[in-house]
């Protein structure tokens, strides 16, 4: 169970890091929410 949690946390950080680089150029804010096992939500706001 811990391995899955660690893996999800790593994936969440990677998604957010990649999106922040793109969004910050245009002054957007990004947030990622993961609800296992099937749902990941990406929130982008101006």
C-alpha positions in Angstrom: 0.0 0.0 0.0 2.8 2.4 0.9 4.5 1.8 -2.5 1.2 2.8 -4.3 0.8 5.9 -2.2 4.5 6.9 -2.8 4.1 6.3 -6.5 0.9 8.4 -6.7 2.5 11.2 -4.8 5.5 11.1 -7.2 3.2 11.2 -10.2 1.2 14.1 -8.7 4.4 16.1 -8.1 5.7 15.4 -11.7 2.4 16.5 -13.3 2.3 19.7 -11.2 5.9 20.5 -11.9 5.5 20.1 -15.6 2.3 22.1 -15.8 3.6 24.9 -13.6 6.5 25.6 -16.0 4.0 26.1 -18.9 1.3 27.9 -16.9 3.5 30.4 -15.1 4.6 31.9 -18.4 1.0 33.0 -18.9 0.2 33.7 -15.2 -2.0 30.6 -14.7 -2.1 28.6 -11.5 -2.3 24.8 -11.6 -3.3 22.2 -9.0 -3.5 18.4 -9.3 -5.8 16.2 -7.3 -5.6 12.4 -7.4 -8.5 10.2 -6.2 -7.4 6.6 -6.7 -7.9 4.3 -8.5 -9.3 6.0 -11.5 -9.6 9.8 -11.1 -7.1 12.5 -11.5 -8.2 16.1 -11.8 -6.1 19.0 -13.1 -7.3 22.5 -12.0 -6.1 25.4 -14.1 -7.0 29.0 -13.1 -6.1 32.5 -14.3 
